């Protein structure tokens, strides 16, 4: 008869040993991947280990906590200072917001507001202007920049920045996160662009957007080579050119709308991320907005001064 599994029962019941038989070596089939061993009694710490633990704790208090507070916001360790005590999405206490997604800021009236980062990004995804839902005031520029940095940091680590039922993202959710990244950058640069405009664009509108940007970049703006290199470094490189196709070539492509969306998003991302500073990224954002206003009627209604005469 197999011996008992040596794993803990679960993370929630870490002090209880798994009651299942060990059918996979020392572990059962359920815990063969996690392999977190159960310990009946924790061994006592030596004086050296205790000293090391105290040193690590002091380092975290002096360095780790302030850094985390700068990233996540002032109420990360002091929820009582928040003006709102409920998460607006779930209406649970703000203390239930996971550490990873905690985001708080102080407005112009010195009030501290606390949110789940995913809620703010969801507002942007559904075409809502990023305003504080309690005060209806726009988020300060510095707060928008911090929100963008935190969202990008989580994305690089493979952590979902949208609400999901599981930790595994579907291909559609991965795509939505990429779109969200680009439009969050536009918002952080001061251009409140509705994601719905992008999602509602037809195949011909995507082609017009690409063509309009191509002609702007290659003649209408009369940019010098030095200016182009500053706005989009490596724009003419063989490995990652800014424009992979000419408008004429694009006309004869039979790709579906998804291919067009990917092409458009890739072009937008290049204009917004390759610039070395905020000024050059702002130029790229304005070029994108001009092309979108002329390609998408709803964007043109919002930015009529960018329309061609």
C-alpha positions in Angstrom: 0.0 0.0 0.0 1.4 3.4 -0.9 2.6 5.7 1.9 0.9 9.0 2.6 1.6 12.0 0.3 4.3 14.3 1.9 2.8 17.5 0.5 0.7 20.1 2.4 -3.0 19.8 1.7 -3.3 23.2 0.1 -2.0 26.8 0.4 -5.1 27.6 2.5 -4.5 24.6 4.8 -0.7 24.7 4.8 -0.5 23.2 8.3 -2.4 20.0 7.3 -0.8 17.1 5.5 -2.4 15.8 2.3 -4.3 12.7 3.2 -4.0 11.1 -0.3 -1.7 8.1 -0.9 1.7 8.8 -2.5 1.2 7.3 -6.0 4.0 9.4 -7.7 7.0 8.8 -5.6 6.6 10.8 -2.4 3.6 12.8 -3.7 0.1 12.1 -4.9 -1.1 12.9 -8.5 -2.5 16.2 -7.3 0.7 17.6 -5.8 3.3 16.0 -8.1 3.9 19.4 -9.7 3.8 21.8 -6.7 5.7 19.5 -4.3 5.4 21.8 -1.3 6.5 19.5 1.6 4.5 19.4 4.8 6.4 19.8 8.1 4.9 18.6 11.3 7.1 20.9 13.4 9.0 23.9 12.3 12.7 23.5 13.3 13.9 26.3 15.7 15.9 29.1 14.2 19.5 29.5 15.1 20.8 32.8 16.4 22.4 33.5 13.1 19.2 32.8 11.2 17.2 35.0 13.5 19.7 37.8 13.1 19.6 37.4 9.3 15.8 37.5 9.4 15.8 40.7 11.4 18.3 42.3 8.9 16.1 41.3 6.0 13.0 42.7 7.8 14.7 46.0 8.5 15.9 46.3 4.9 12.4 45.7 3.6 10.9 48.3 6.0 13.5 50.9 5.1 13.8 50.2 1.4 11.1 47.8 0.0 8.1 49.4 1.6 8.8 53.0 0.4 9.6 51.8 -3.1 6.3 49.7 -3.2 4.4 52.8 -1.9 5.9 55.0 -4.7 4.7 52.5 -7.3 1.3 51.5 -5.9 0.3 54.6 -4.0 0.2 56.2 -0.6 -2.5 54.0 1.0 -0.8 50.7 0.2 0.1 50.1 3.8 -2.3 52.7 5.3 -5.8 51.9 3.9 -7.3 54.1 6.7 -6.1 57.2 5.0 -8.1 56.5 1.8 -11.2 58.7 1.3 -13.1 55.7 0.0 -13.2 52.5 2.0 -14.8 50.2 -0.6 -13.5 48.8 -3.9 -15.9 50.4 -6.4 -15.9 47.3 -8.6 -16.7 44.6 -6.0 -17.8 46.9 -3.2 -15.6 44.9 -0.8 -13.3 46.7 1.6 -10.2 48.2 -0.1 -8.1 45.9 2.1 -9.2 43.0 -0.1 -7.6 44.5 -3.2 -4.6 42.3 -4.1 -1.2 43.9 -3.4 -0.3 43.5 -7.1 -3.3 45.5 -8.3 -3.5 48.1 -5.5 -3.4 51.7 -7.0 -4.0 54.8 -5.0 -3.3 58.5 -5.5 -3.9 61.9 -3.8 -6.0 64.5 -5.8 -5.8 68.3 -5.8 -8.0 68.5 -2.7 -5.5 66.3 -0.7 -8.0 63.4 -0.8 -6.6 59.9 -1.2 -8.4 57.5 -3.5 -7.9 53.7 -3.8 -8.7 51.5 -6.7 -8.0 48.1 -8.2 -5.8 48.9 -11.2 -7.8 46.5 -13.3 -10.9 48.6 -12.8 -9.2 51.8 -14.1 -7.9 49.9 -17.1 -11.3 48.5 -17.8 -12.8 52.0 -18.0 -10.2 52.8 -20.7 -10.9 49.5 -22.5 -14.6 50.2 -22.8 -14.0 53.7 -24.1 -14.6 55.6 -20.9 -12.5 58.7 -20.0 -10.2 58.0 -17.2 -11.8 60.0 -14.4 -12.2 59.4 -10.7 -15.6 57.8 -10.5 -16.2 59.3 -7.1 -15.2 62.9 -7.8 -15.6 62.9 -11.6 -12.2 64.6 -11.9 -9.6 63.6 -14.4 -6.5 61.8 -13.1 -3.4 64.0 -12.8 -0.7 63.5 -15.4 1.8 62.1 -12.9 -0.8 59.6 -11.7 -1.5 58.6 -15.3 2.2 58.0 -15.9 2.4 55.9 -12.8 -0.6 53.9 -13.9 1.0 53.3 -17.3 4.3 52.2 -15.7 2.7 49.8 -13.3 0.5 48.2 -16.0 3.5 47.7 -18.3 5.5 46.2 -15.4 2.8 43.7 -14.7 2.4 42.8 -18.4 6.2 42.1 -18.7 5.9 39.7 -15.8 2.9 37.9 -17.6 0.4 39.1 -14.9 -3.1 39.8 -16.3 -4.1 43.5 -16.1 -7.8 42.7 -16.8 -10.3 40.8 -14.8 -10.2 37.0 -15.5 -11.7 33.9 -13.9 -8.3 32.2 -14.0 -4.7 33.1 -14.3 -4.5 31.8 -17.9 -5.3 34.4 -20.5 -7.2 33.5 -23.7 -5.8 34.7 -27.0 -8.5 37.4 -27.1 -7.6 38.6 -23.6 -3.9 38.8 -24.6 -4.9 40.9 -27.7 -7.1 43.2 -25.5 -4.1 43.8 -23.2 -1.9 44.8 -26.1 -4.6 47.2 -27.4 -5.0 48.6 -23.8 -1.2 49.2 -23.6 -1.2 51.4 -26.7 -4.3 53.4 -25.8 -3.0 53.8 -22.2 0.1 55.4 -23.7 -2.0 57.8 -25.7 -4.0 58.8 -22.7 -0.8 59.3 -20.6 0.5 61.6 -23.3 -2.6 63.7 -23.0 -4.8 62.4 -25.8 -8.0 60.8 -24.6 -8.7 58.4 -27.5 -11.6 56.0 -27.3 -10.7 52.3 -27.9 -14.1 51.8 -29.4 -13.0 53.9 -32.4 -10.1 51.5 -33.1 -12.3 48.4 -32.6 -15.0 49.7 -34.9 -12.7 50.5 -37.8 -13.4 48.7 -41.0 -10.9 47.1 -43.3 -10.9 50.1 -45.7 -10.5 52.5 -42.7 -7.5 50.6 -41.5 -6.0 50.8 -45.0 -6.7 54.5 -45.1 -5.1 55.0 -41.7 -1.9 53.2 -42.8 -1.8 55.1 -46.1 -2.4 58.5 -44.4 0.4 57.9 -42.0 2.7 56.7 -44.8 2.2 59.9 -46.8 2.6 62.1 -43.8 5.9 60.4 -42.8 7.3 60.2 -46.3 6.5 63.7 -47.6 3.7 65.8 -46.2 5.4 66.6 -42.9 8.6 67.4 -44.7 10.7 65.9 -41.9 14.5 65.7 -42.3 16.3 62.4 -41.9 17.6 63.6 -38.6 14.1 64.5 -37.3 12.8 61.1 -38.4 15.7 59.3 -36.6 14.9 61.3 -33.4 11.1 60.6 -33.5 11.4 56.9 -34.5 14.9 55.6 -34.2 15.7 52.8 -36.6 12.6 53.7 -38.7 14.4 52.6 -41.9 16.3 49.5 -40.6 15.9 46.2 -42.5 15.1 44.3 -39.3 12.3 46.5 -37.9 11.3 49.2 -40.4 8.5 51.6 -39.4 6.5 50.9 -42.5 6.7 47.3 -43.8 4.6 47.9 -46.9 3.8 50.6 -49.3 0.2 51.7 -49.6 0.1 50.3 -53.1 1.2 46.9 -51.9 -1.3 47.0 -49.1 -4.2 47.5 -51.6 -3.6 44.1 -53.1 -3.4 42.2 -49.8 -6.4 39.9 -49.2 -5.8 39.6 -45.5 -8.7 39.7 -43.1 -9.7 42.5 -40.6 -7.6 40.9 -37.9 -4.4 41.2 -39.9 -5.3 44.8 -40.6 -5.8 45.5 -36.9 -2.5 44.0 -36.0 -0.7 46.0 -38.7 -2.4 49.2 -37.4 -1.6 48.5 -33.8 2.0 47.6 -34.5 2.4 50.9 -36.4 0.8 52.9 -33.5 3.0 51.1 -31.0 6.2 52.0 -32.9 5.4 55.7 -33.0 4.6 55.7 -29.3 7.5 53.6 -27.9 10.6 54.1 -30.1 10.9 57.8 -29.2 13.5 58.4 -26.5 11.6 61.1 -24.6 8.1 62.4 -24.0 8.3 65.2 -26.7 9.1 62.8 -29.5 6.5 60.3 -28.3 4.0 63.2 -28.2 4.8 63.9 -31.9 4.2 60.3 -32.7 0.9 60.4 -30.8 -0.2 63.5 -32.8 0.6 61.8 -36.1 -1.5 58.8 -35.0 -4.4 61.0 -33.9 -4.3 62.9 -37.2 -4.5 59.7 -39.3 -7.2 58.3 -37.1 -9.3 61.4 -37.2 -9.3 61.2 -41.1 -9.8 57.5 -41.2 -12.5 57.1 -38.6 -15.6 59.5 -38.6 -16.2 59.2 -34.9 -12.6 60.2 -34.2 -13.0 63.1 -36.7 -16.0 64.3 -34.7 -13.9 64.4 -31.5 -10.9 66.1 -33.2 -12.3 68.2 -36.1 -9.2 70.5 -36.2 -7.1 67.5 -37.4 -9.3 66.8 -40.4 -8.0 67.5 -43.9 -9.6 70.5 -45.6 
